[in-house]
Structure formats: C-alpha cells, structure tokens
Amino acid sequence: MLNIQEKFINLLMDLKVVSEESEIDSSNIEALGNIIEETKLLIPVVGDFSSGKSTLLNKFIGKDILAVNVLPETSIPAELYYSEREYNIAVDKDGNETEIDDLSAENIQKYSYVRRYINSDNLKKIDPIILVDMPGFDSPLENHNKSIISYLDKGVYYMVLSAIDAGTISKSLMTQIKNIRGFKKDFSMFITKSELRSKEDFKAIKEEMLKTLRQVSYDKDIYSISSKDINLFNEVITKLDPENICKSIYIDSIKELIYELKSSINVRISALKKDKKANDKIIDDLKDAIQKIEAKRARLIEDEKNKNYESEVNSIVQEVGKELNNNLDSLVNTAMRGDSEGLKEEMLNIIQPIIIEKTNIALDNINVNISREISADVKSLDSVLSEYNIPNFIQKIESNIEKYRDKIKIPKLKNTGTSSNTVYKTVMTTAAILTSVVNPIIEVLIVFLPEIINLCFGFLKDRQQKEEIKNQIISQITHIKRELKVQITQIFKENASKSIEAISESFDEELNKKKEEIEQVQEELSSKKDLDALISKLQDNLKKIDEVSNVLYSE
C-alpha cells in the first residue's frame, strides 16, 4: 500500500469518528476509505507494434511470460497483477470472467482483455500500479481500436513507447497521444531499442520527437530504454510517481467530504441556536426548492425532446470534413496503392482526436447550461442558508458540477452485494456523479466510427485514375460527415437526458440532506437536551476536523 493511501485512510477513519460523534451519517466516508484501500492504478504501456513493449515487460517481470513478435491481429490487452499462484482471467465485453490456461490467439480473441496473475517481485513492489501490455497502435484491425480506445477511460497514466529505429513518432501513435490528452490524462514518453543507434542519432531523434510532442503540451523529458535494460522497474516507477497519481485521484473527493461534514455540523450548530419557528421556515424553504427542482427537471426533459443541437453538431462535423480535406492528397496516395486498410486507419487517425476534443467540449457546455438552469430557480437559498453558516451553498453545487470534467474518476468498488452504482454515487458527491455514466465518446469511437468508415470502402478498384479516386474520396467524406452527424446528435440528446437526471438528483440530495439535518435538530430542541453542551461538543468537532485534515496540506 502506498504512503498516500495509508494517509488518506487514516484521515477518513478520524473523520468517521468525528461524524459519528456529531450524529451525522458516515457511510460515504467509510465507502471512500474502502475504495482507496482497494485502489488499482491502471498504467497502459502503449506504442506501435514491435516497439518492444512485451520484451521490456518480460524483463521487468523477470520471466518470458508475455508473447513477443505476435502478429498484431492476435493480441488483446493484458493487465499484469502479482500473485503467488499464477493463473489468467479472461474478461469479455459484458464483464463476464473466465479462468483460462490457453492464451492462444484462437482462444482469446473473443475476450476484451485478460488479467495475468504472475509471481513476480517487481509486480508485487509496484502495487497498486497495474501495468497493462497493450496491442500495437499501428494495426488498423477493429479489435485493436476497440482495445486501445476502451483504455482511454480506464488508464490513470500512460507509458508511451516508440522504437528508435522508427526515427519518429508514427501518425497512429501520435493520434492516440492526442486521444490521451483529449481525455485529460498524462503520459511519459520512452524511446526503446536505443542501442540500435549512435548517441548522436539518439539525440537528434529525441529532439525531433520533443518538437512533435509540443503540439500536445508535453513538458517532460523523453527517456531511453535499451532492449538489454533490466531496470525497467526503476524507469517506470521513478517517472510515474504513483504517490502523486493516487493523490490526484482522491484528494478533491476527500476535500469535498470534509466540506460536507463541516457544513453539516455548522447547520446543526446554527439550528440549535435558533428557535423552532425559524427552523420550520428554512425547512419549508428547502421543501419549496426541492419542488422547484422537480418541476424544472420535468420541463427540461420535455424541452429536450425538441432539441437537435444542430449548431454544436455541425461545428464538429465541419471540423472533421475540413481535416479530411486538408489531408486529401495523402488519402488519395494511400488509395492509389490499393491499401484499403491503410486508408481506413488514416481516416480514423484524423477523425478520432477531433471527435474526442470537440465533443467533450460541447458536452461540458451542455452540462454547464443544465446546471445553471436548475440552480437559477433555487439561488435564493444561498442567502437563507448563509444564516446557517453555509454561505454560497447552491453556488458550490453548481461550481462542482461545472468542473467535473477536470476530476479523475474514482474507480468503482467490487460488487459487495449492494448496488455498486449506489455506492459509487454516494462517494462521488455532486461534481463527479456525471462521470459515473459511461463516456459516450468511447461508444462512438468503438462502435460507430469503424462502421461508418467501413461503409465507405466499396469504391476501391484496380486501375483507377488519381482524379477518379480523389472524387470518390470527396464523396465518401460527405457520407462520413452525414453519418457522424446522426450519431453525435444522438449522443448529445442521450447525454443531456442523463445529465438532467443526474444534476437535478444532485441538487435534490444536497437539499434533502440539509432539510433532514434541521428536522433532526427540531427533535433535539423538543427533547430539552443540554443544548449548550451539545453545541460545545459540535464546535470542538469542527476544530478536530481542521486538525486531522492538516495532513492534506503537509508533504
């Protein structure tokens, strides 16, 4: 277990004690602690086919367990876990798991990925990091595209490998680097097989790669790995900084739990100092706000039926068409060689980063607009709740929703007999509820984009003239744009509907929680408890929260 995991778990245990002493529900604190304890950091090792990934990982593992020089069409992602007993679990597209011994190409192609449990000291040392041996990026085959794109959402960091004999970063690899950035993930770049070139050549290739990587704001060094290097462990771990990765995943959610706990205590203290009439007034205000949110939710859902998001969709589709036309000469030359697979791959390389970047931006704007529409009807609660020492409460909910895309998604707990989605949402808090929905961009890239591209390739015939091929590709670009428009419009409509439900539910839950807290205080006021002693205890608990949370700001 990482030091930061222990630090966070201990902090949450302290917060749980304070929460229980304050008679506040601590289930979300406990759930987050369990998730942190079970943390696995998936680090895909990616690169072109034959970039040396499996060779290097075998050296790191300490045994030749991963297939080397396998044809690109036969490989699927392999997640590498430590275990004294060595075995393999294959996972299909529906999440069904099967223990298998035979990892031959014929046996594994029906699965999405395989978990390899291997008795390796280095795998044990890097826990909770889980390295993932990925298929090569330069294969145009659909199973590779599915595997690679699916890990854009799963991976928390990436190791990107490019063999020195390639001399540069390939187009397909650069596309996936852009995709990684499009999902707001970070990576480290490695040049492999460095012993195949002189130091002068290495320096020149490295400078050229750094120049290329500037377009994705890469601000780190490019690191060298020799095929004879047995110190991959040091190369990976020292560059990845798992402590910081783990911290970046959880620290915002912990801070939000602290904010929520303090606001709950502040509400109790303030309510205890007021009379029943004043508390009844705020309870009525909260009930009224919840009804307004329900009414706004219904109106937004009804309005959604008539929206087509034409402006947003056209902007994305036109950008796709523009980039395809800008690369028309290259596409024609590939088609002239009769390389239909290469032409499909080139088109995918052009289209993928545009869809990821532009669609994510548009979806963010849609979600922000939904949040602002819902919050507009209950803004008046901010001034009311400020009397209970929680100023800008509605504004805080809205702000969290607006910045949700910048947060790293917390992994789900394993199924423990309760709904994993319920546990997930309990822990995630308002800002990250939206990320619990499967990323719609993944679906269009995995399912629809290859289908759209495949429909365009009945036109390649022998002995065609260049101008004829050019005109045919232009006509296919029009077809691609039309099909993309249909799919992206559907994504926007489905995402908006889910966002309306998720965002309104977030407001509902937060307001209901405050209502229930004040109602609980009303019962205590009726019971004639020693209110001064209770207030004093709650004030002491606020100080305890500040004391134990100092660990978040100490290095």
N, C-alpha and C positions, 0 to 999 in steps of 0.2 A: 504494500500500500504506500502511496506517495505521502510525503510530509503534508502537502496541502490537503489531501483527503482527511488525514487524521485531524488536522487543524480545524477544518470545516465541520467534521463530525462532532468533535468535542464542543465546538461553539454551538452547534444545533442542540446538543444534549443540555447545555447550560440554558439555552433559550426555552427548551421544552420544560425545564424545571420552573423557570420564571412564568411561563404561560400557564402551567397548571396551578402554581401558587396564586395567580391572578384570576383563576377560574375562567380561563379562556381556552377554547379548543386548540389542541396542539397536534392534531392528526396530520396537518400539512407539514409541520416541522419534522415530525417523525418520518413521514414519507420521503421527504427530500434527503434526510440522513441515510435512509436505506438505498436510495438511488445513487448517492455519492459513494457509498460503500461498494456498490456493485459496478462502479464505473469501468467501462472499457473504451479506450480511445482508439478508434479505427484509423490507421495510418496507411492508406493505399500507396503502394510502391508502383509508380506508373512510368511508362516510356514506350518508345517504339518497339515493335517486335525485334528480338535479338539485341536488345540494348544491354543485356547482361543481368536482368533482374533476378531470374531464378538462380543463376550461378552465384551471385553475390549473397542472396538469401540463404542458399545452401551453406556457404562458408560461415555465415552468421549463426545458423542453426547448429553447425558442427557435423552435419551428415548430408549426404546426397539424397535428399528425400523429395525435392521438387523436380519435376521433369524439366530437362534442358533441351533446347533445339526442337521443341514440339512445334508442329505446324500451327500457324495462328488460328485456324478454324477449330482446333481441338481443345483449346484451353478455356477455363472459366476461373473466376476469382477464387483464391484460396486464402482464407483467414487463418492465421497461424497462432495457436494457443499452446500454452505449456500444460503438459500432463505427464505424470509418471507412466500411465498406461497410454499407449499410442493407438489411436483409432481415428476414424473420419466420419463426420456427419454431413450428409448432403442435404441441401435445403432447396425445395422447389419454389416456383413463383408464388404459390399460395402460403408459403411459410411452413409447409409440412417437412418434418425432419426424418431422415432415414440413415441408419448407420450402415456404411458400406466399406468393403475391403477393396473392391475392384475400382480403380480410378482410371481405367482405360477410357479413351475418347468415346467409344460407343456407349459406355455406361454412364458417363457424367453429363453428356450434352443436354439431357432432359432437365437438369437442375440449374438453378440460378447461381449458386455458389456452393463451396464446400468449406467446412471448418476442419482444419487439420490439427489434431491434438498430438503434440510432439514432446518427447522427453529431451529438452534442451535447456541447459543452464542459462543461456543468453535470453531465451524466451521468458524464462522464469524471472530473470533480473529486470526485464523492462516492463513487467506487469505494472499498470493496467494498459500499457500500449499493446495493441494488436496489429502487427504488420499484415498487410494484405498483398499477396502476389497477384497482380492484375494482368489480364490479357494485353497483348501489344496494341498500341493505339493505331498502328498503320494498317490494320486489317479492316477492310470495308464490310466484312460479314456482319449480319444483323445481330447475331448473338453477342459479338464484341461490343457493338454500340450499346446494346441493352445493358451489358455488364458494367461498362465504363460509366455510362450516364447515371445508372442507378446509385453508384457510389459517390456521386457529386453531393448528394444529400446526406449520406451516411458518414463520410470521412470528416474528421475534425482538422486534419492537416494532411499534406501530401508530400511525398518524396518523388521528385521528377528526375528520371534518368535519361540521358542522351549519350549514345556511344560516340567516342571521339572520331571514329572512322566515318561517321556521317558528315562531319565537318560543320554542321549547323543544326539548328532546331527545325525539324520537319514541319510541313504545313499542318499535318494531322495532329502532331504533338502540340503545336502552338495553339491549335483550335481548342484542345482540351485544357490547356493552361488558361486560356481566356474563359472557358466554361467554369473552371475552378474559381477564378476571380469573380465571375458572374454570380456565383453562389456565396460570395464574400468569405471565401476560405483562403488560407495562406499556404505556401509551399516553400520547399528548399530545392535548389537545382544542383544536380550532380552530373559530372562528365565521367563516364565509365570507360574502361579499357584504355586508360590514359597512357599505359606503357607502349601502346602501338605507335605513338608519335613522339617526336622530339619535344624538348621543353619549349623551344621556340614556337613550334606548331601549336602546342597546347595553349600557350599564352595568346596566340593570335585567334584561335578558335574560341577561347574563353571570352576574349574581348568582343568578338562578333556576336556571341550568344548574349552577353550582357547588353549589347546595343539593341538586340531584338527584344529582350525582356523589359526594356524601358517602357515599351508601349503598354505593359500591364503593371507598371509601377513597382517592379521588383527592386528591392533596396538592399538585398543581401549579397554575399559573395556566391560564386559558383564553386562547388567543392569537387575535388578529384578523387576517384576511386579506381584502383588498379584491379584487374581480374585476379591478381595474386594476393590482393589485400585480404587478410583475415580479421581486420579490425573494423568491420562494418558496424559492429555494435557501437563503438566509440563515435564513428562518423554520424550514425543516425541519432543516437541519444543526445549527444552533446549539442547537436544542431537543432533538434526538435524541441528541447526544453519541455518535457511532459508536465512539470510542475506548473509552468505558466499556462499551458494549454488547458489543463484541468481547472486552474483558477479562472480563466476567461470564460469557461462554460458555466460555472456555478455562482460566481461572485455576485452578479446582478440579481439573481433569484434570491440569494441569501439576504442581500440588502433590502429587497422588497419584502421578504418575510419579517425582517427587523422593523421596517416601516409599518407594516400591517399590525405587528404586535404592539408597537408603541402607540399607534393610533387607537387600537382597541382599548389599551389601558387609559389613554387620555380621555376617551369617550366615557369610560366608566367613572373616572375621577370627576369629570365635568358634570355628568349626570347625577352623581351622588351629591354634588354641591347645589344642584338646582331642586326646585320643588316639583311635585308630580304634575302640576299643570303645565309647566314649561316643557317637561319631558314628553307629556302627551302631545303637545303642539308639534314637536320635532318628529315624533312617531307618525303623526298624521301627515306631515310634510313628506316624509320618506315614503309612506304608502301612496301618496298622490304622485310622487316622482316615479315610482315603480309602475303605476298605471299608465303614466305618460309614455314611459319607455315601451310598454307593451303595445300601446296604440301606435307609436312611431314605428315599431318593428313591423306591425301589420301593414302600415301604409307603405313602408319601404319595400316590403316583399311584393305588394301589389304593383307598385311603380316599376319594380324590376322586370315584370313581365313584358313591359313595353320598351325596354331599353335594348339597343343593339350595339352600343359602344363603337359606332362607326368611325368616329374620329380617331380613337385610340388604336383600333384595329388597322385602319388604313395607314396610319403612321408606321406601324411595324411592318406591314406587308410591303409598303412602298420602299422601306429601307432594305428589305430582303431583295426586292427587284432591282434596286439601284446597285447593290453589291454584286449580284449575279451578273448584271450587265457590265459592271466595271471589270469583271473577270471573264468576260465573254471570249476573248482571244484564247485564254488558257483552256477554257472549257471546250472550245472548238478543236484545239490541237489534241486534247485528250481523246475527243470523239473520233478525230481523224485516224487515230491509232487503233480504233476499234475496241478501246478499253472501256467497256460499259461499267465495269466495277469501279475503275478509277474515276470515271465521270461522276458516278453516284457519290463516291467518297468525297470528291472535290466539292460537289454541291452541298453535301452535309457539312463539310468544314466551313463553308461560307455562311450557311443558314443558322447553324446551332448557336454560335455566340450572340448573334443578333436577337434571336428569339429569347434567349435567357436574359440578356441585359434589358432589352426594351420592354418585354412582357412583365418582368419583375417590377420595373419602374412604374408601369401603368397599373399593375395590381396594387402596388403600395399606395398610389394616389387614390384609387378606388376605395381602399380600406380606410384611408385617412378621411375621405369625404363622408363615408358612412359613419365613422366615429363622431365626426363633428356635427353631423345631422342629428344623431341620437343625443349627444351631450347638450345640444343647443336648448332642448326642452327642459333640461334639469339644471341649468347653470346657476339658477337662483339658490340651489342648495349649498353652493360654496360659502355664501355669506352666513347662512344658517348654521352650517356645520363648523364654521370658524369659531362659533361660540362654544363649541365642544373641543376646542384646541386641536382641530384637524383642518387647517386652512387649505384652500385650493384642492379640495378632495376630488371633485369632478374633473378639474383640470389635470390632476395627477393621473387619473384613469385614462383620460384622453391622450396625455403625453406618452404613457406607457404603450398604448396601442400604436401610436404613430411611429415609435422607434422599434417595434417588434422585429422588423427585418434585420436589424443590426445585432440581434441577440443570437447566440449559438443555441441550437435546440438541445434541450436536456433529453438524454436517452430515456426510453420507457423502461419501467420495471418489468421483470419477468412476470408472467401470469401467476398470481398467487391466490386464485380462486375468486377474486373480485374483478370487476371490470378494469382492465389496465388503462382504458381511456379515462375513466373516472379518477383513478389515482393520478394519472398524468396531468389532467386538468386541475386537480386540487393543488398540485405542487407548482404548476407552471405560472400561476397567477395571471392577471389580466393581460399583460403585454404579450405573453408567449402562447396564449391559447390558440391564436391563429396558426402558429407553426405546427400544431398537432394535426392539422389537416394535411394529407399527403400533398406534396408540392405539385400543383397542376402542370408546371412546366416540364417536370420529369415525364409525365404521361404523354405529352405531345411529342417529346423528343424520342421516347422509346417506342411508342405505338404508332402515332400518326405520321410523323415526318418520314420514316423509312417507307411507309406505304405510299405516301404522296410521291416521293422520289421514284419508287419502283414503277408507278403508273406511267412515267414519262419516257421509258426506255424501250418502247417498241419500234422507235424510228431509226435506230442504228442499223444500217445496211452496208453491204460491201459496195465499193466503187462509187461512193457518193462524192460529189464535189464539195469543196470547202464552203462555198457560199450557200449551198443547199443545206448542209449541216448547220451552219450558222443560223439560217432562218428557222430551221426546225427547233434548235435550242431556244431561240427567242420565243417561239410559240409555246414551248414547254415551260418557260419562265412564267408566262401568263397563266398557264394551267396551275403551276405551283402556287402562285400568288392567290388564285381563286380558291384553291383547296385549303391553303393556310388560313385564309380569311374566315372560312366556315369553322375550322377547328379552334382558332384563337377566340372568335366571338363566343363560341360555346364555353370555352374555359373562363372567359370574363363573366359570363352570366352565372355559371355554376359557382365560381369563386365568390361573386358578390352575394349570392343567396346564402352561402355558408358563412360569409363574413357578417352579414346582417344578423344571423342567428347567434354566432359566437360573440360578437361585440355587444349586442343587446343583452345576452346572457351574462356577460362580464359585469355590465352596469347593474343588472338585476342582483347578481350575487353580492356585489360590494354593498349595495344599498340595503339589501335584506339583512346582511350581517350587522350593519350599524343599527338597524331597527331592532333586531333581536338583542343586541347588547344593551340598548337603552331600556328595552322591555324587561330584561333581567334586572337592571338596576331598580326599576319600578317595584319589583317584587321585594328587593332588599330594603327599599325605603319603607315598604309596608310592614316588614318584619321587625322594624325598630332595632336593627342591629346597632352595634357601636360604630357608627359611620365614620367618626374621626379616626378611629384605629384602622378601619378598612382603607380610608383614603391615604393614611400614612404608609400603610403596607404597599399600596399600589405605587405611591411616589418612590418608595425605596426600590421597588422592582424596576421602575424606569431607570434609576441610577445603575442597577445591576446590568441592564441591557447595554447601557453605554460602556460599562466596564468590560464586559465579556466581548463586546463587538470591536473593541480596540485592536483585537488580533487581525482584523481585516485590513488595517492600515499600517501594520508593522511588518517589516521584512525580516 
